[in-house]
Amino acid sequence: MSFDIAVRRRLGDRDIALQCRADARLIALIGPSGAGKTSLLNMIAGLLTPDAGHIRIDGETLFDSAARIDLAPADRHAGYLFQDLRLFPHMRVDRNLRYGRRPGGSLSQSEVLDFLGIGHLLHRMPATLSGGEAQRVAIGRALLSAPRFLLMDEPLSGVDRARREEIMRLIERLRDDMRLPILYVTHDLREAERLADRIVEMAC
């Protein structure tokens, strides 16, 4: 899948800008805190509007300031894994998964449960999950949203060292077995070098 992104946005006293054009399975955006990595994902997802530029995914224009195109978030078909996961604390895992489900997806819920190994967690509350379990549930909700591509914001930040390798292997399977293109935010260069076909550095 091709990513063609050229956007600019003023936030407070600084500008966030990125130009990236690539065919890749996984693009890693790296840089220090405050570089605007999460803001960039929000622009791609349609949660934040760029001041200027364009966003095209596989030839489809999601945003173009000159042409006045700005697709609604639901029409962009992005599966978003937020850094804080955003599982609903008052809903059991099965309801969290159903909440994210949209028609048109290529995977059934049972296939997602098998792929992620979370079938035994369906009746648990989010507060009782480990960091790795919660991460897999959040990925499952993103997969059930019928995504064309995934946005991942620091997916290993809330995972303890013992679970990091497990989640890394899972991301590799998403990239290779499911062949879902991924835009992946991290501050860890070694993580990016292992996972990414293309690394894009963002500076403050």
C-alpha positions in Angstrom: 0.0 0.0 0.0 1.2 3.5 -0.8 1.3 6.3 1.7 1.5 9.9 0.3 1.5 12.3 3.2 2.5 16.0 3.1 0.9 18.0 5.9 1.5 21.0 8.1 -0.2 22.1 11.3 0.4 24.8 13.8 0.0 23.7 17.4 0.6 26.3 20.1 4.0 27.9 19.4 5.3 25.3 17.0 4.7 23.8 13.6 4.3 20.1 12.9 5.2 19.1 9.3 5.8 15.8 7.5 6.5 14.8 4.0 6.5 11.0 3.3 5.8 9.1 0.2 6.5 5.3 0.3 5.2 1.9 -0.6 5.7 0.0 2.6 4.2 -2.6 4.9 5.2 -0.8 8.0 6.4 2.8 8.3 7.9 3.8 11.6 7.7 7.4 12.8 10.4 8.1 15.3 11.4 11.1 17.3 11.5 12.6 20.8 8.5 13.5 22.8 6.9 16.7 21.5 7.9 16.1 17.9 4.2 15.7 16.9 4.1 12.0 16.2 0.7 11.4 17.8 -0.7 14.6 16.3 0.3 13.3 12.9 -1.6 10.0 13.5 -4.6 12.1 14.6 -4.4 14.0 11.3 -4.3 10.8 9.3 -7.2 9.4 11.3 -9.3 12.6 10.8 -9.3 13.6 14.5 -7.1 16.7 13.8 -7.3 18.8 10.7 -4.0 19.9 9.0 -3.6 23.6 8.2 -2.4 22.6 4.7 -1.3 19.6 2.6 -2.7 16.3 1.6 -3.1 12.7 2.9 -3.5 9.9 0.3 -3.5 6.2 1.2 -3.2 3.8 -1.7 -4.3 6.5 -4.2 -7.4 7.5 -2.2 -7.4 11.1 -1.0 -8.4 11.4 2.7 -7.5 15.0 3.0 -6.5 17.8 0.6 -6.7 21.4 1.7 -6.4 22.8 -1.9 -9.3 20.5 -3.2 -11.3 21.0 0.1 -11.5 17.2 0.7 -11.7 16.1 4.3 -13.2 12.7 4.8 -14.9 11.9 8.1 -12.9 9.6 10.4 -15.4 6.7 9.9 -14.9 6.9 6.1 -11.1 6.7 6.3 -11.1 3.0 7.5 -8.2 3.4 9.8 -7.8 1.0 12.7 -6.3 3.1 15.5 -4.4 1.7 18.5 -4.1 4.6 20.9 -1.2 4.8 23.3 -3.5 4.7 26.3 -5.6 1.9 24.6 -8.9 3.6 25.6 -10.7 0.4 26.5 -14.1 1.2 28.2 -13.5 0.4 31.9 -17.2 -0.4 32.5 -17.5 -2.9 29.7 -16.3 -6.5 29.7 -13.8 -7.5 27.0 -16.5 -8.9 24.7 -18.5 -5.6 24.7 -15.3 -3.6 24.1 -14.7 -5.8 21.0 -18.2 -5.5 19.8 -18.2 -1.7 20.2 -15.4 -1.4 17.6 -17.0 -3.7 15.1 -18.0 -2.3 11.7 -19.5 -4.1 8.7 -17.3 -5.0 5.7 -14.4 -6.5 7.6 -12.6 -9.5 6.2 -12.2 -11.1 9.7 -14.9 -12.5 11.9 -14.8 -12.0 15.6 -13.9 -15.7 16.1 -10.9 -15.3 13.7 -9.7 -12.3 15.6 -10.0 -14.1 18.9 -8.0 -17.1 17.6 -5.4 -14.9 16.0 -4.8 -12.9 19.2 -5.4 -15.7 21.7 -7.9 -13.7 23.7 -11.0 -15.9 23.6 -10.6 -16.7 27.3 -10.7 -13.0 28.2 -14.2 -12.2 27.0 -15.8 -12.0 30.4 -13.1 -10.1 32.1 -13.2 -6.4 32.9 -10.3 -4.2 31.6 -9.0 -3.4 35.1 -8.2 -7.1 35.6 -6.1 -7.5 32.5 -2.3 -7.4 32.3 -0.7 -4.8 30.1 -0.1 -7.4 27.4 -3.7 -8.7 27.6 -5.1 -5.2 27.4 -2.9 -4.5 24.4 -4.2 -7.6 22.5 -7.8 -6.6 23.3 -7.2 -3.1 21.9 -5.6 -4.6 18.8 -8.6 -6.9 18.4 -11.0 -3.9 18.6 -9.0 -2.2 15.9 -9.0 -5.2 13.7 -12.8 -5.6 14.0 -13.3 -2.0 12.7 -12.8 -3.2 9.1 -9.5 -1.3 8.7 -7.6 -0.7 5.4 -4.5 0.2 7.5 -3.5 0.5 11.2 -2.2 3.4 13.1 -0.2 2.4 16.2 0.9 4.9 18.8 3.7 3.6 21.0 2.1 0.2 21.3 4.9 -1.1 23.6 4.9 1.8 26.0 2.5 0.2 28.5 3.9 -3.3 28.3 6.4 -4.8 30.7 9.7 -6.2 29.5 8.4 -9.8 29.7 5.6 -9.0 27.3 7.4 -6.8 24.8 8.7 -9.7 22.7 5.2 -11.2 22.6 3.6 -8.0 21.3 6.5 -7.5 18.8 5.9 -10.9 17.3 2.2 -10.1 17.1 2.8 -6.9 15.2 5.1 -8.8 12.8 2.2 -11.2 12.2 -0.2 -8.4 11.5 2.4 -7.0 9.0 3.3 -10.3 7.4 0.3 -12.7 7.8 -2.6 -10.3 7.7 -0.7 -7.9 5.4 -2.2 -4.9 7.0 -0.2 -1.7 6.3 0.9 0.0 9.5 2.0 3.5 10.5 3.8 3.0 13.7 4.9 5.6 16.2 7.9 5.0 18.5 10.8 6.7 20.2 12.9 3.5 20.1 15.2 3.2 17.1 15.9 -0.5 17.7 12.2 -1.3 17.7 11.7 0.7 14.5 14.7 -1.1 12.8 13.2 -4.5 13.6 9.7 -3.8 12.4 9.8 -1.2 9.7 10.4 -1.2 6.0 10.8 2.6 6.1 11.8 4.8 9.0 10.8 8.5 9.1 12.4 10.7 11.7 10.5 13.7 13.1 12.4 16.4 14.9 11.1 18.9 17.4 
